[in-house]
Amino acid sequence: VQLQASGGGLVQAGDSLRLSCAASGLTFSNYYMGWYRQAPGKEREFVAAITKRASGKTYADSVKGRFTISRDNAKNTVYLQMNSLKPEDTAVYYCAADESILPPQAYWGQGTQVTVSS
């Protein structure tokens, strides 16, 4: 299983970014997908997760109303639309996949850096 995250960058507070995570080596529609993040000096934390058919989504309180997770099973890709970004959203963002557990934790991507300046 390989997960390739992309879309990070340097933005200003209030801007938007969309992260993508392309999956390979798995039957994508059989996997729960999610996003986590890790800020410098902090532990990795859950951001958002989505069920296999996108019928259910869950978010951390800190991003609820600003971030939206989605998936395209035909493209084997999960997305994280991030709006109204804040400096405290600065972190390395990781996508994750799991066939059995939600939020997913079995497989991890390499991470993409998001930096939000004030």
Backbone as JSON Lines, residues from 0, in Angstrom:
{"i":0,"aa":"V","n":[0.84,-1.19,0.0],"ca":[0.0,0.0,0.0],"c":[0.88,1.24,0.0]}
{"i":1,"aa":"Q","n":[0.58,2.15,-0.91],"ca":[1.3,3.43,-0.95],"c":[0.31,4.58,-0.94]}
{"i":2,"aa":"L","n":[0.6,5.56,-0.12],"ca":[-0.23,6.76,-0.02],"c":[0.67,7.96,-0.3]}
{"i":3,"aa":"Q","n":[0.3,8.75,-1.29],"ca":[1.12,9.89,-1.71],"c":[0.32,11.17,-1.49]}
{"i":4,"aa":"A","n":[0.71,11.92,-0.47],"ca":[0.03,13.18,-0.17],"c":[0.69,14.33,-0.92]}
{"i":5,"aa":"S","n":[-0.12,15.29,-1.31],"ca":[0.38,16.46,-2.02],"c":[-0.56,17.63,-1.78]}
{"i":6,"aa":"G","n":[-0.11,18.82,-2.19],"ca":[-0.96,20.0,-2.1],"c":[-0.63,20.97,-1.0]}
{"i":7,"aa":"G","n":[0.34,20.64,-0.18],"ca":[0.72,21.55,0.89],"c":[1.44,22.77,0.34]}
{"i":8,"aa":"G","n":[1.67,23.73,1.22],"ca":[2.37,24.93,0.81],"c":[2.35,25.99,1.89]}
{"i":9,"aa":"L","n":[2.82,27.17,1.5],"ca":[2.85,28.32,2.4],"c":[1.74,29.27,2.0]}
{"i":10,"aa":"V","n":[0.84,29.56,2.92],"ca":[-0.28,30.45,2.65],"c":[-0.43,31.43,3.81]}
{"i":11,"aa":"Q","n":[-1.28,32.43,3.6],"ca":[-1.57,33.39,4.66],"c":[-2.83,33.0,5.4]}
{"i":12,"aa":"A","n":[-2.95,33.49,6.6],"ca":[-4.15,33.23,7.39],"c":[-5.39,33.67,6.59]}
{"i":13,"aa":"G","n":[-6.4,32.82,6.61],"ca":[-7.62,33.09,5.88],"c":[-7.68,32.46,4.5]}
{"i":14,"aa":"D","n":[-6.54,32.02,4.01],"ca":[-6.48,31.38,2.69],"c":[-7.0,29.95,2.74]}
{"i":15,"aa":"S","n":[-7.04,29.33,1.57],"ca":[-7.5,27.95,1.44],"c":[-6.43,27.1,0.76]}
{"i":16,"aa":"L","n":[-6.47,25.82,1.04],"ca":[-5.63,24.83,0.37],"c":[-6.43,23.56,0.23]}
{"i":17,"aa":"R","n":[-6.12,22.79,-0.79],"ca":[-6.71,21.47,-0.92],"c":[-5.59,20.45,-0.98]}
{"i":18,"aa":"L","n":[-5.6,19.54,-0.04],"ca":[-4.65,18.44,-0.03],"c":[-5.25,17.25,-0.75]}
{"i":19,"aa":"S","n":[-4.38,16.5,-1.41],"ca":[-4.78,15.27,-2.07],"c":[-3.93,14.12,-1.57]}
{"i":20,"aa":"C","n":[-4.49,12.95,-1.58],"ca":[-3.74,11.75,-1.22],"c":[-4.12,10.65,-2.2]}
{"i":21,"aa":"A","n":[-3.18,10.29,-3.04],"ca":[-3.4,9.25,-4.04],"c":[-2.95,7.91,-3.47]}
{"i":22,"aa":"A","n":[-3.82,6.94,-3.54],"ca":[-3.54,5.61,-2.99],"c":[-3.31,4.61,-4.1]}
{"i":23,"aa":"S","n":[-2.41,3.66,-3.83],"ca":[-2.17,2.58,-4.77],"c":[-1.85,1.32,-3.98]}
{"i":24,"aa":"G","n":[-1.99,0.2,-4.63],"ca":[-1.69,-1.06,-3.99],"c":[-2.77,-1.59,-3.07]}
{"i":25,"aa":"L","n":[-3.97,-1.05,-3.22],"ca":[-5.1,-1.48,-2.4],"c":[-6.39,-1.3,-3.19]}
{"i":26,"aa":"T","n":[-7.42,-1.97,-2.74],"ca":[-8.76,-1.73,-3.3],"c":[-9.33,-0.56,-2.52]}
{"i":27,"aa":"F","n":[-9.2,0.61,-3.1],"ca":[-9.41,1.86,-2.38],"c":[-10.79,1.92,-1.71]}
{"i":28,"aa":"S","n":[-11.8,1.46,-2.4],"ca":[-13.16,1.58,-1.87],"c":[-13.41,0.69,-0.66]}
{"i":29,"aa":"N","n":[-12.46,-0.2,-0.36],"ca":[-12.58,-1.06,0.81],"c":[-11.94,-0.45,2.06]}
{"i":30,"aa":"Y","n":[-11.42,0.77,1.93],"ca":[-10.66,1.37,3.01],"c":[-11.29,2.65,3.53]}
{"i":31,"aa":"Y","n":[-11.31,2.75,4.86],"ca":[-11.56,4.03,5.49],"c":[-10.32,4.91,5.22]}
{"i":32,"aa":"M","n":[-10.54,6.19,5.05],"ca":[-9.43,7.1,4.79],"c":[-9.5,8.27,5.77]}
{"i":33,"aa":"G","n":[-8.33,8.83,6.06],"ca":[-8.32,9.94,6.99],"c":[-7.1,10.81,6.85]}
{"i":34,"aa":"W","n":[-7.16,11.93,7.55],"ca":[-6.05,12.87,7.61],"c":[-5.69,13.12,9.07]}
{"i":35,"aa":"Y","n":[-4.4,13.23,9.3],"ca":[-3.85,13.59,10.59],"c":[-2.84,14.72,10.36]}
{"i":36,"aa":"R","n":[-2.42,15.34,11.43],"ca":[-1.39,16.36,11.31],"c":[-0.48,16.34,12.53]}
{"i":37,"aa":"Q","n":[0.74,16.81,12.31],"ca":[1.7,16.91,13.41],"c":[2.43,18.23,13.32]}
{"i":38,"aa":"A","n":[2.23,19.04,14.33],"ca":[2.91,20.33,14.41],"c":[4.25,20.14,15.12]}
{"i":39,"aa":"P","n":[5.19,21.06,14.9],"ca":[6.5,20.94,15.54],"c":[6.38,20.84,17.06]}
{"i":40,"aa":"G","n":[7.02,19.83,17.63],"ca":[7.03,19.66,19.07],"c":[5.76,19.07,19.65]}
{"i":41,"aa":"K","n":[4.83,18.68,18.78],"ca":[3.57,18.13,19.26],"c":[3.36,16.72,18.71]}
{"i":42,"aa":"E","n":[2.44,16.01,19.32],"ca":[2.11,14.68,18.85],"c":[1.18,14.76,17.64]}
{"i":43,"aa":"R","n":[1.2,13.71,16.86],"ca":[0.29,13.63,15.73],"c":[-1.15,13.62,16.23]}
{"i":44,"aa":"E","n":[-2.01,14.37,15.56],"ca":[-3.4,14.43,15.97],"c":[-4.33,14.17,14.8]}
{"i":45,"aa":"F","n":[-5.47,13.64,15.12],"ca":[-6.51,13.35,14.13],"c":[-7.1,14.64,13.6]}
{"i":46,"aa":"V","n":[-7.37,14.67,12.28],"ca":[-8.01,15.83,11.66],"c":[-9.39,15.47,11.11]}
{"i":47,"aa":"A","n":[-9.45,14.45,10.26],"ca":[-10.72,14.12,9.63],"c":[-10.66,12.7,9.1]}
{"i":48,"aa":"A","n":[-11.83,12.07,8.97],"ca":[-11.9,10.73,8.41],"c":[-13.19,10.59,7.63]}
{"i":49,"aa":"I","n":[-13.17,9.62,6.7],"ca":[-14.32,9.39,5.84],"c":[-14.52,7.9,5.66]}
{"i":50,"aa":"T","n":[-15.78,7.49,5.62],"ca":[-16.07,6.08,5.45],"c":[-15.86,5.63,4.01]}
{"i":51,"aa":"K","n":[-16.01,4.32,3.79],"ca":[-15.61,3.73,2.51],"c":[-16.43,4.25,1.33]}
{"i":52,"aa":"R","n":[-17.69,4.49,1.56],"ca":[-18.56,5.0,0.48],"c":[-18.89,6.48,0.66]}
{"i":53,"aa":"A","n":[-18.14,7.12,1.55],"ca":[-18.3,8.56,1.82],"c":[-19.64,8.9,2.45]}
{"i":54,"aa":"S","n":[-20.27,7.92,3.06],"ca":[-21.56,8.18,3.7],"c":[-21.39,8.86,5.05]}
{"i":55,"aa":"G","n":[-20.21,8.75,5.63],"ca":[-19.97,9.34,6.93],"c":[-18.63,10.05,6.98]}
{"i":56,"aa":"K","n":[-18.62,11.19,7.68],"ca":[-17.4,11.96,7.85],"c":[-17.31,12.41,9.29]}
{"i":57,"aa":"T","n":[-16.1,12.49,9.8],"ca":[-15.9,12.95,11.16],"c":[-14.7,13.88,11.2]}
{"i":58,"aa":"Y","n":[-14.77,14.87,12.09],"ca":[-13.76,15.91,12.15],"c":[-13.33,16.19,13.58]}
{"i":59,"aa":"A","n":[-12.09,16.63,13.71],"ca":[-11.65,17.17,14.98],"c":[-12.38,18.49,15.23]}
{"i":60,"aa":"D","n":[-12.64,18.78,16.48],"ca":[-13.36,20.02,16.82],"c":[-12.62,21.25,16.29]}
{"i":61,"aa":"S","n":[-11.3,21.17,16.27],"ca":[-10.5,22.34,15.88],"c":[-10.65,22.7,14.41]}
{"i":62,"aa":"V","n":[-11.14,21.78,13.57],"ca":[-11.26,22.06,12.14],"c":[-12.7,22.01,11.66]}
{"i":63,"aa":"K","n":[-13.61,21.64,12.52],"ca":[-15.01,21.48,12.13],"c":[-15.54,22.81,11.6]}
{"i":64,"aa":"G","n":[-16.19,22.75,10.45],"ca":[-16.74,23.96,9.83],"c":[-15.76,24.66,8.9]}
{"i":65,"aa":"R","n":[-14.49,24.28,8.96],"ca":[-13.49,24.91,8.08],"c":[-12.89,23.91,7.08]}
{"i":66,"aa":"F","n":[-12.76,22.66,7.51],"ca":[-12.16,21.63,6.67],"c":[-13.25,20.67,6.19]}
{"i":67,"aa":"T","n":[-13.06,20.14,4.98],"ca":[-13.98,19.15,4.43],"c":[-13.18,18.01,3.82]}
{"i":68,"aa":"I","n":[-13.49,16.81,4.25],"ca":[-12.85,15.63,3.67],"c":[-13.79,15.04,2.62]}
{"i":69,"aa":"S","n":[-13.2,14.55,1.54],"ca":[-13.98,13.9,0.48],"c":[-13.11,12.85,-0.17]}
{"i":70,"aa":"R","n":[-13.72,12.02,-0.97],"ca":[-12.98,10.99,-1.66],"c":[-13.58,10.75,-3.03]}
{"i":71,"aa":"D","n":[-12.74,10.28,-3.94],"ca":[-13.17,9.87,-5.28],"c":[-12.67,8.44,-5.45]}
{"i":72,"aa":"N","n":[-13.56,7.49,-5.29],"ca":[-13.15,6.08,-5.36],"c":[-12.72,5.68,-6.77]}
{"i":73,"aa":"A","n":[-13.18,6.38,-7.77],"ca":[-12.76,6.09,-9.15],"c":[-11.32,6.53,-9.4]}
{"i":74,"aa":"K","n":[-10.86,7.51,-8.62],"ca":[-9.5,8.03,-8.78],"c":[-8.57,7.58,-7.66]}
{"i":75,"aa":"N","n":[-9.08,6.76,-6.74],"ca":[-8.28,6.27,-5.61],"c":[-7.64,7.43,-4.85]}
{"i":76,"aa":"T","n":[-8.41,8.46,-4.62],"ca":[-7.87,9.68,-4.02],"c":[-8.81,10.21,-2.93]}
{"i":77,"aa":"V","n":[-8.2,10.66,-1.85],"ca":[-8.93,11.34,-0.8],"c":[-8.42,12.79,-0.74]}
{"i":78,"aa":"Y","n":[-9.33,13.69,-0.41],"ca":[-9.0,15.12,-0.41],"c":[-9.28,15.72,0.97]}
{"i":79,"aa":"L","n":[-8.59,16.81,1.23],"ca":[-8.9,17.61,2.41],"c":[-8.93,19.07,1.96]}
{"i":80,"aa":"Q","n":[-10.13,19.62,1.88],"ca":[-10.29,21.03,1.56],"c":[-10.2,21.82,2.85]}
{"i":81,"aa":"M","n":[-9.25,22.73,2.9],"ca":[-9.0,23.5,4.11],"c":[-9.27,24.98,3.82]}
{"i":82,"aa":"N","n":[-10.27,25.51,4.46],"ca":[-10.64,26.92,4.31],"c":[-10.37,27.69,5.59]}
{"i":83,"aa":"S","n":[-10.32,28.99,5.48],"ca":[-10.12,29.87,6.64],"c":[-8.96,29.39,7.49]}
{"i":84,"aa":"L","n":[-7.85,29.15,6.84],"ca":[-6.69,28.6,7.54],"c":[-6.17,29.56,8.59]}
{"i":85,"aa":"K","n":[-5.67,28.98,9.68],"ca":[-5.14,29.74,10.8],"c":[-3.67,29.34,11.02]}
{"i":86,"aa":"P","n":[-2.89,30.2,11.64],"ca":[-1.49,29.83,11.92],"c":[-1.38,28.53,12.7]}
{"i":87,"aa":"E","n":[-2.35,28.24,13.57],"ca":[-2.29,27.01,14.35],"c":[-2.59,25.76,13.53]}
{"i":88,"aa":"D","n":[-2.95,25.94,12.26],"ca":[-3.1,24.79,11.36],"c":[-1.77,24.37,10.76]}
{"i":89,"aa":"T","n":[-0.72,25.13,11.02],"ca":[0.6,24.79,10.5],"c":[1.05,23.44,11.03]}
{"i":90,"aa":"A","n":[1.39,22.54,10.12],"ca":[1.76,21.17,10.51],"c":[2.13,20.4,9.25]}
{"i":91,"aa":"V","n":[2.68,19.22,9.48],"ca":[2.79,18.24,8.4],"c":[1.51,17.41,8.43]}
{"i":92,"aa":"Y","n":[0.88,17.32,7.29],"ca":[-0.39,16.6,7.17],"c":[-0.15,15.23,6.53]}
{"i":93,"aa":"Y","n":[-0.7,14.21,7.17],"ca":[-0.54,12.84,6.73],"c":[-1.9,12.24,6.39]}
{"i":94,"aa":"C","n":[-1.93,11.46,5.32],"ca":[-3.14,10.68,5.06],"c":[-2.91,9.25,5.57]}
{"i":95,"aa":"A","n":[-4.0,8.61,5.88],"ca":[-3.95,7.27,6.43],"c":[-5.09,6.43,5.88]}
{"i":96,"aa":"A","n":[-4.87,5.12,5.85],"ca":[-5.87,4.19,5.34],"c":[-5.97,2.99,6.28]}
{"i":97,"aa":"D","n":[-7.17,2.46,6.36],"ca":[-7.38,1.27,7.19],"c":[-8.62,0.56,6.71]}
{"i":98,"aa":"E","n":[-8.51,-0.74,6.6],"ca":[-9.64,-1.52,6.11],"c":[-10.67,-1.76,7.2]}
{"i":99,"aa":"S","n":[-10.22,-1.71,8.46],"ca":[-11.1,-2.16,9.54],"c":[-11.44,-1.1,10.58]}
{"i":100,"aa":"I","n":[-10.57,-0.14,10.77],"ca":[-10.71,0.77,11.9],"c":[-10.92,2.2,11.42]}
{"i":101,"aa":"L","n":[-11.82,2.87,12.12],"ca":[-12.07,4.28,11.87],"c":[-11.89,5.02,13.18]}
{"i":102,"aa":"P","n":[-11.07,6.06,13.25],"ca":[-10.25,6.61,12.17],"c":[-9.12,5.68,11.78]}
{"i":103,"aa":"P","n":[-8.72,5.73,10.52],"ca":[-7.76,4.77,9.99],"c":[-6.37,4.97,10.55]}
{"i":104,"aa":"Q","n":[-5.63,3.87,10.7],"ca":[-4.29,3.94,11.27],"c":[-3.34,2.89,10.71]}
{"i":105,"aa":"A","n":[-3.78,2.06,9.77],"ca":[-2.94,0.94,9.34],"c":[-1.81,1.36,8.42]}
{"i":106,"aa":"Y","n":[-2.1,2.25,7.49],"ca":[-1.12,2.67,6.49],"c":[-1.04,4.19,6.48]}
{"i":107,"aa":"W","n":[0.19,4.69,6.27],"ca":[0.42,6.13,6.33],"c":[1.15,6.62,5.1]}
{"i":108,"aa":"G","n":[0.82,7.83,4.68],"ca":[1.57,8.49,3.63],"c":[2.76,9.23,4.2]}
{"i":109,"aa":"Q","n":[3.51,9.9,3.34],"ca":[4.75,10.53,3.76],"c":[4.57,11.92,4.32]}
{"i":110,"aa":"G","n":[3.43,12.53,4.16],"ca":[3.19,13.84,4.73],"c":[3.44,14.97,3.75]}
{"i":111,"aa":"T","n":[2.68,16.05,3.92],"ca":[2.88,17.26,3.14],"c":[2.8,18.44,4.1]}
{"i":112,"aa":"Q","n":[3.72,19.37,3.94],"ca":[3.84,20.5,4.86],"c":[2.84,21.6,4.52]}
{"i":113,"aa":"V","n":[2.12,22.03,5.53],"ca":[1.24,23.19,5.41],"c":[1.73,24.24,6.4]}
{"i":114,"aa":"T","n":[2.03,25.42,5.89],"ca":[2.47,26.52,6.73],"c":[1.56,27.71,6.52]}
{"i":115,"aa":"V","n":[0.99,28.2,7.61],"ca":[0.06,29.32,7.55],"c":[0.69,30.5,8.28]}
{"i":116,"aa":"S","n":[0.93,31.57,7.56],"ca":[1.53,32.74,8.18],"c":[0.45,33.71,8.63]}
{"i":117,"aa":"S","n":[0.74,34.45,9.68],"ca":[-0.25,35.39,10.22],"c":[-0.15,36.76,9.57]}
